[in-house]
Amino acid sequence: MTPEPSFTQALREEGFIQGSDVEGKVNETKEEVVNEVQDTAADVETQTEEVKEEAKASVDEAKAKAQETRDAIVKKDTAKAESSNNTMLYVAIAVIVILILLFLFVFR
């Protein structure tokens, strides 16, 4: 009276399953999965660095444009102030000349 062989035992006897081959395949699969995960992690890290560099370049470009805009506004304001100062200078000279002429004609 021999017990009936289990399903796994029957597959082994038929040659479908070989114990050491299964363990070897499992280990190979584990190694492949680990390698794939490591490759994916490396790819993600590389892409993350690239995105960081692109973002930094965009920020630097935006800062440069903002600085150019500030410089242009300051230059424009300075030009307006200079022309305003020139106008005020001309008005002051004209008033002084008028006062001098007034004193010359009145006190003569």
Secondary structure, DSSP 4 states (H G I P E B T S, - for coil): -PPPPPHHHHHHHHTS--HHHHHHHHHHHHHHHHHHHHHHHHHHHHHHHHHHHHHHHHHHHHHHHHHHHHHHHHHHHHHHHHHHHHHHHHHHHHHHHHHHHHHHHH--
